[in-house]
Amino acid sequence: MKIKGAIIKEQNVKFAVVETTTATLKSQSEMNNIKEKFSPLFGGIPVIFMAKNTKGIPVYMGRKDIVDFLSNNDVNKIPWREFVSS
């Protein structure tokens, strides 16, 4: 399984952002599945999910303080890369 994501450290908080679909944001079991598959890479850090809505605006799901931070920043400045689970 491959995902597009980033590991970010901001204001002494380390977290992961995973790009996904809006359908995945509606499925807690799918988000848990992704967290489980990529836990060796992400460890115990919080995982935030991001999908773009029909207008291309990012929608975030996860820990509220991090979601608030990401919502006030440019999604294009996230250092995206590809992650592969084994």
DSSP file (Angstrom, degrees, kcal/mol; ACC not computed):
  #  RESIDUE AA STRUCTURE BP1 BP2  ACC     N-H-->O    O-->H-N    N-H-->O    O-->H-N    TCO  KAPPA ALPHA  PHI   PSI    X-CA   Y-CA   Z-CA
    1    1 A M              0   0    0      0, 0.0    84,-2.5     0, 0.0     2,-0.4   0.000 360.0 360.0 360.0 136.4    0.0    0.0    0.0
    2    2 A K  E     +A   84   0A   0     82,-0.2     2,-0.3    80,-0.0    82,-0.2  -0.918 360.0 178.5-117.9 144.5    1.3    3.5   -0.9
    3    3 A I  E     -A   83   0A   0     80,-2.4    80,-3.0    -2,-0.4     2,-0.5  -0.969  28.7-125.3-138.5 157.8    0.1    6.8    0.5
    4    4 A K  E     +AB  82  19A   0     15,-0.5    15,-3.0    -2,-0.3     2,-0.3  -0.908  54.7 129.3 -99.2 127.1    1.1   10.4    0.0
    5    5 A G  E     -AB  81  18A   0     76,-2.9    76,-2.2    -2,-0.5     2,-0.3  -0.895  41.0-135.8-159.9-173.0    2.0   12.0    3.3
    6    6 A A  E     - B   0  17A   0     11,-2.0    11,-2.7    -2,-0.3     2,-0.5  -0.985  11.4-139.1-156.0 149.8    4.3   14.0    5.4
    7    7 A I  E     - B   0  16A   0     -2,-0.3     2,-0.4    72,-0.3     9,-0.2  -0.980  32.6-176.0-112.3 124.8    5.9   14.0    8.9
    8    8 A I  E     - B   0  15A   0      7,-3.2     7,-2.8    -2,-0.5     2,-0.5  -0.926  22.4-160.4-126.6 142.4    6.0   17.4   10.4
    9    9 A K  E     + B   0  14A   0     -2,-0.4     2,-0.4     5,-0.2     5,-0.2  -0.980  25.8 161.8-121.5 118.2    7.4   18.9   13.6
   10   10 A E  E >   - B   0  13A   0      3,-2.6     3,-1.6    -2,-0.5    -2,-0.1  -0.997  66.1  -6.3-140.0 130.1    5.9   22.3   14.4
   11   11 A Q  T 3  S-     0   0    0     -2,-0.4    -1,-0.1     1,-0.3     3,-0.1   0.888 129.7 -56.1  52.1  43.9    5.8   24.1   17.8
   12   12 A N  T 3  S+     0   0    0      1,-0.2     2,-0.5    -3,-0.0    -1,-0.3   0.660 114.9 117.2  63.3  20.0    7.4   21.0   19.4
   13   13 A V  E <   -B   10   0A   0     -3,-1.6    -3,-2.6     2,-0.0     2,-0.5  -0.978  50.3-158.1-118.4 123.0    4.6   18.7   18.2
   14   14 A K  E     +B    9   0A   0     -2,-0.5     2,-0.3    -5,-0.2    -5,-0.2  -0.861  25.9 153.1-101.5 131.9    5.5   16.0   15.7
   15   15 A F  E     -B    8   0A   0     -7,-2.8    -7,-3.2    -2,-0.5     2,-0.4  -0.967  36.5-122.5-152.0 164.0    2.6   14.6   13.6
   16   16 A A  E     -Bc   7  47A   0     30,-2.9    32,-3.0    -2,-0.3     2,-0.4  -0.879  14.1-156.9-111.5 145.0    1.9   12.9   10.3
   17   17 A V  E     -Bc   6  48A   0    -11,-2.7   -11,-2.0    -2,-0.4     2,-0.5  -0.988  10.2-167.2-118.6 131.1   -0.4   14.2    7.6
   18   18 A V  E     -Bc   5  49A   0     30,-2.9    32,-2.9    -2,-0.4     2,-0.4  -0.976  14.9-139.0-121.8 125.8   -1.9   11.6    5.1
   19   19 A E  E     +Bc   4  50A   0    -15,-3.0   -15,-0.5    -2,-0.5     2,-0.2  -0.684  40.5 147.0 -81.9 134.5   -3.6   12.6    1.9
   20   20 A T        -     0   0    0     30,-3.1    32,-0.4    -2,-0.4     2,-0.2  -0.706  45.2 -76.7-146.7-165.5   -6.7   10.5    1.3
   21   21 A T     >  -     0   0    0     -2,-0.2     4,-1.5    30,-0.1     3,-0.2  -0.637  36.1-114.5-102.0 163.1  -10.2   10.7   -0.3
   22   22 A T  H  > S+     0   0    0     30,-0.3     4,-0.8    -2,-0.2    -1,-0.1   0.834 117.6  60.1 -64.8 -30.6  -13.3   12.3    1.2
   23   23 A A  H >4 S+     0   0    0      1,-0.2     3,-0.7     2,-0.2    -1,-0.2   0.898 102.8  51.2 -62.8 -40.0  -14.8    8.8    1.3
   24   24 A T  H >4 S+     0   0    0      1,-0.2     3,-1.8     2,-0.2     7,-0.4   0.871 102.3  60.0 -65.2 -36.5  -12.0    7.7    3.6
   25   25 A L  H 3< S+     0   0    0     -4,-1.5    -1,-0.2     1,-0.3    -2,-0.2   0.760 103.8  52.4 -62.6 -22.6  -12.7   10.7    5.9
   26   26 A K  T << S+     0   0    0     -4,-0.8     2,-0.6    -3,-0.7    -1,-0.3   0.467  99.6  73.1 -89.9  -2.8  -16.2    9.3    6.4
   27   27 A S    <>  -     0   0    0     -3,-1.8     4,-2.1    -4,-0.2     5,-0.2  -0.887  53.5-175.6-120.7 102.0  -14.9    5.8    7.4
   28   28 A Q  H  > S+     0   0    0     -2,-0.6     4,-2.5     1,-0.2     5,-0.2   0.877  89.2  55.1 -60.3 -37.3  -13.3    5.5   10.8
   29   29 A S  H  > S+     0   0    0      1,-0.2     4,-2.0     2,-0.2    -1,-0.2   0.880 107.4  49.0 -66.3 -36.7  -12.4    1.9   10.1
   30   30 A E  H  > S+     0   0    0      2,-0.2     4,-2.2     1,-0.2    -1,-0.2   0.908 111.5  48.8 -68.4 -40.9  -10.6    2.9    6.9
   31   31 A M  H  X S+     0   0    0     -4,-2.1     4,-2.4    -7,-0.4    -2,-0.2   0.914 111.7  49.7 -64.6 -41.0   -8.6    5.6    8.8
   32   32 A N  H  X S+     0   0    0     -4,-2.5     4,-2.4     1,-0.2    -2,-0.2   0.880 108.4  54.0 -63.0 -37.7   -7.8    3.1   11.5
   33   33 A N  H  X S+     0   0    0     -4,-2.0     4,-2.4     2,-0.2    -2,-0.2   0.917 109.5  46.9 -62.0 -44.7   -6.6    0.6    8.8
   34   34 A I  H  X S+     0   0    0     -4,-2.2     4,-2.0     2,-0.2    -2,-0.2   0.928 111.8  50.8 -63.8 -45.2   -4.2    3.2    7.3
   35   35 A K  H  < S+     0   0    0     -4,-2.4     4,-0.5     1,-0.2    -2,-0.2   0.913 112.0  48.1 -58.1 -42.9   -2.9    4.1   10.8
   36   36 A E  H >< S+     0   0    0     -4,-2.4     3,-0.9     1,-0.2    -2,-0.2   0.922 111.3  48.6 -65.3 -45.2   -2.3    0.4   11.6
   37   37 A K  H 3< S+     0   0    0     -4,-2.4    49,-0.3     1,-0.2    -1,-0.2   0.836 120.2  37.4 -65.0 -32.5   -0.5   -0.3    8.3
   38   38 A F  T >X S+     0   0    0     -4,-2.0     4,-2.4    -5,-0.2     3,-1.1   0.307  82.4 106.9-104.5   9.1    1.8    2.7    8.6
   39   39 A S  H <> S+     0   0    0     -3,-0.9     4,-2.9    -4,-0.5    -1,-0.2   0.831  74.0  61.1 -59.2 -33.0    2.4    2.6   12.3
   40   40 A P  H 34 S+     0   0    0      0, 0.0    -1,-0.3     0, 0.0    -2,-0.1   0.855 113.3  37.7 -61.6 -30.0    6.0    1.4   11.9
   41   41 A L  H <4 S+     0   0    0     -3,-1.1    -2,-0.2     2,-0.1    -3,-0.1   0.856 126.3  35.4 -84.8 -38.1    6.7    4.6   10.0
   42   42 A F  H >< S-     0   0    0     -4,-2.4     3,-1.8     1,-0.2    -3,-0.2   0.664  84.9-173.5 -92.9 -17.9    4.6    7.0   12.1
   43   43 A G  T 3<  -     0   0    0     -4,-2.9    -1,-0.2    -5,-0.3    -2,-0.1  -0.326  65.2 -26.7  59.2-137.3    5.2    5.4   15.5
   44   44 A G  T 3  S+     0   0    0     -4,-0.1    -1,-0.2     2,-0.0     3,-0.1   0.252 101.9 121.4 -96.1  13.0    3.1    6.9   18.2
   45   45 A I  S <  S-     0   0    0     -3,-1.8   -30,-0.2    -6,-0.1    -3,-0.0  -0.427  73.4 -93.8 -77.1 152.9    2.7   10.4   16.6
   46   46 A P        -     0   0    0      0, 0.0   -30,-2.9     0, 0.0     2,-0.5  -0.345  36.5-144.2 -62.4 143.8   -0.8   11.7   15.8
   47   47 A V  E     -c   16   0A   0    -32,-0.2     2,-0.4    -3,-0.1    16,-0.2  -0.958  11.7-165.5-114.4 127.2   -2.0   11.1   12.3
   48   48 A I  E     -c   17   0A   0    -32,-3.0   -30,-2.9    -2,-0.5     2,-0.4  -0.929  10.2-145.8-111.1 134.0   -4.1   13.7   10.5
   49   49 A F  E     -cD  18  61A   0     12,-2.9    12,-2.4    -2,-0.4     2,-0.4  -0.814  14.5-169.0-101.5 141.3   -6.0   12.9    7.4
   50   50 A M  E     +cD  19  60A   0    -32,-2.9   -30,-3.1    -2,-0.4     2,-0.3  -0.995  11.4 167.0-132.8 133.3   -6.5   15.4    4.6
   51   51 A A  E     - D   0  59A   0      8,-2.2     8,-3.1    -2,-0.4     2,-0.5  -0.982  32.8-122.5-137.0 150.5   -8.8   15.3    1.5
   52   52 A K  E     - D   0  58A   0    -32,-0.4   -30,-0.3    -2,-0.3    -2,-0.0  -0.801  27.2-136.1 -93.6 133.8   -9.7   18.0   -0.9
   53   53 A N    >   -     0   0    0      4,-2.6     3,-2.5    -2,-0.5    -1,-0.1  -0.087  41.2 -79.9 -76.3-175.8  -13.4   18.7   -1.2
   54   54 A T  T 3  S+     0   0    0      1,-0.3    -1,-0.1     2,-0.1    -2,-0.0   0.713 133.8  52.4 -62.3 -19.8  -15.2   19.2   -4.6
   55   55 A K  T 3  S-     0   0    0      2,-0.2    -1,-0.3     0, 0.0    -2,-0.0   0.394 120.4-108.6 -93.6   2.1  -14.0   22.8   -4.6
   56   56 A G  S <  S+     0   0    0     -3,-2.5    -2,-0.1     1,-0.3    -4,-0.0   0.601  73.0 140.9  82.2  11.7  -10.4   21.8   -4.0
   57   57 A I        -     0   0    0      1,-0.1    -4,-2.6    -5,-0.0    -1,-0.3  -0.761  56.2-114.0 -90.6 129.5  -10.3   23.0   -0.4
   58   58 A P  E     -D   52   0A   0      0, 0.0     2,-0.4     0, 0.0    -6,-0.2  -0.365  27.3-164.3 -64.1 136.8   -8.5   20.8    2.1
   59   59 A V  E     -D   51   0A   0     -8,-3.1    -8,-2.2    -2,-0.1     2,-0.3  -0.992   9.5-156.8-120.6 128.6  -10.6   19.2    4.8
   60   60 A Y  E     -D   50   0A   0     -2,-0.4     2,-0.4   -10,-0.2   -10,-0.2  -0.806  10.2-169.1-111.3 148.5   -8.7   17.7    7.8
   61   61 A M  E     +D   49   0A   0    -12,-2.4   -12,-2.9    -2,-0.3     2,-0.3  -0.996  47.0  55.1-135.4 128.6   -9.7   15.0   10.3
   62   62 A G  S    S+     0   0    0     -2,-0.4   -14,-0.1   -14,-0.2     2,-0.1  -0.993  87.8  14.0 151.6-154.5   -7.8   14.3   13.5
   63   63 A R    >>  -     0   0    0     -2,-0.3     4,-2.7   -16,-0.2     3,-0.5  -0.322  67.1-133.3 -59.4 126.8   -6.5   15.9   16.6
   64   64 A K  H 3> S+     0   0    0      1,-0.2     4,-2.8     2,-0.2     5,-0.2   0.848  99.9  51.3 -55.6 -45.6   -8.3   19.3   16.9
   65   65 A D  H 3> S+     0   0    0      1,-0.2     4,-1.7     2,-0.2    -1,-0.2   0.884 115.1  43.5 -63.1 -36.8   -5.3   21.5   17.7
   66   66 A I  H <> S+     0   0    0     -3,-0.5     4,-2.9     2,-0.2     5,-0.2   0.901 112.4  52.3 -74.4 -40.8   -3.3   20.1   14.8
   67   67 A V  H  X S+     0   0    0     -4,-2.7     4,-2.5     1,-0.2    -2,-0.2   0.920 109.9  50.0 -58.9 -43.8   -6.3   20.3   12.4
   68   68 A D  H  X S+     0   0    0     -4,-2.8     4,-0.9    -5,-0.2    -1,-0.2   0.913 111.6  48.5 -60.9 -43.2   -6.7   24.0   13.5
   69   69 A F  H >< S+     0   0    0     -4,-1.7     3,-0.8    -5,-0.2    -2,-0.2   0.948 114.1  45.0 -61.2 -49.9   -3.1   24.7   12.8
   70   70 A L  H >< S+     0   0    0     -4,-2.9     3,-1.8     1,-0.2    -2,-0.2   0.863 106.5  60.3 -64.7 -35.9   -3.1   23.0    9.3
   71   71 A S  H 3< S+     0   0    0     -4,-2.5    -1,-0.2     1,-0.3    -2,-0.2   0.747 104.9  50.1 -64.4 -22.8   -6.4   24.7    8.4
   72   72 A N  T << S+     0   0    0     -4,-0.9     2,-0.3    -3,-0.8    -1,-0.3   0.229 105.5  70.5 -99.5  13.4   -4.7   28.1    8.8
   73   73 A N  S <  S-     0   0    0     -3,-1.8     2,-0.5     0, 0.0     5,-0.0  -0.883  92.2 -91.9-129.6 161.4   -1.7   27.2    6.6
   74   74 A D    >   -     0   0    0     -2,-0.3     3,-1.9     1,-0.2     4,-0.2  -0.586  24.1-149.3 -76.0 120.6   -1.1   26.6    2.9
   75   75 A V  G >  S+     0   0    0     -2,-0.5     3,-1.3     1,-0.3    -1,-0.2   0.770  95.7  65.7 -59.9 -26.7   -1.5   22.9    2.0
   76   76 A N  G 3  S+     0   0    0      1,-0.2    -1,-0.3     3,-0.1     4,-0.1   0.623  92.2  62.0 -73.2 -12.1    1.1   23.4   -0.7
   77   77 A K  G <  S+     0   0    0     -3,-1.9    -1,-0.2     2,-0.1    -2,-0.2   0.491  76.4 108.4 -90.9  -3.7    3.8   24.1    1.9
   78   78 A I  S <  S-     0   0    0     -3,-1.3     2,-2.3    -4,-0.2   -70,-0.0  -0.589  79.6-123.4 -71.7 132.1    3.4   20.6    3.4
   79   79 A P        -     0   0    0      0, 0.0   -72,-0.3     0, 0.0    -1,-0.1  -0.428  39.6-166.9 -78.7  71.0    6.5   18.5    2.5
   80   80 A W        +     0   0    0     -2,-2.3     2,-0.3   -74,-0.1   -74,-0.2  -0.203  16.4 158.7 -61.2 145.8    4.6   15.7    0.7
   81   81 A R  E     -A    5   0A   0    -76,-2.2   -76,-2.9   -78,-0.0     2,-0.4  -0.946  41.7 -93.4-155.1 171.7    6.3   12.4   -0.1
   82   82 A E  E     -A    4   0A   0     -2,-0.3     2,-0.4   -78,-0.2   -78,-0.2  -0.782  32.2-164.7 -96.3 134.8    5.3    8.8   -0.8
   83   83 A F  E     -A    3   0A   0    -80,-3.0   -80,-2.4    -2,-0.4     2,-0.4  -0.938   1.8-162.1-115.4 140.5    5.2    6.2    2.0
   84   84 A V  E     -A    2   0A   0     -2,-0.4     2,-0.3   -82,-0.2   -82,-0.2  -0.988   7.5-147.9-125.1 128.6    5.0    2.5    1.3
   85   85 A S              0   0    0    -84,-2.5   -47,-0.1    -2,-0.4   -48,-0.1  -0.663 360.0 360.0 -91.6 152.7    4.0   -0.1    3.9
   86   86 A S              0   0    0    -49,-0.3    -1,-0.1    -2,-0.3   -48,-0.1   0.459 360.0 360.0 -89.2 360.0    5.5   -3.6    3.9
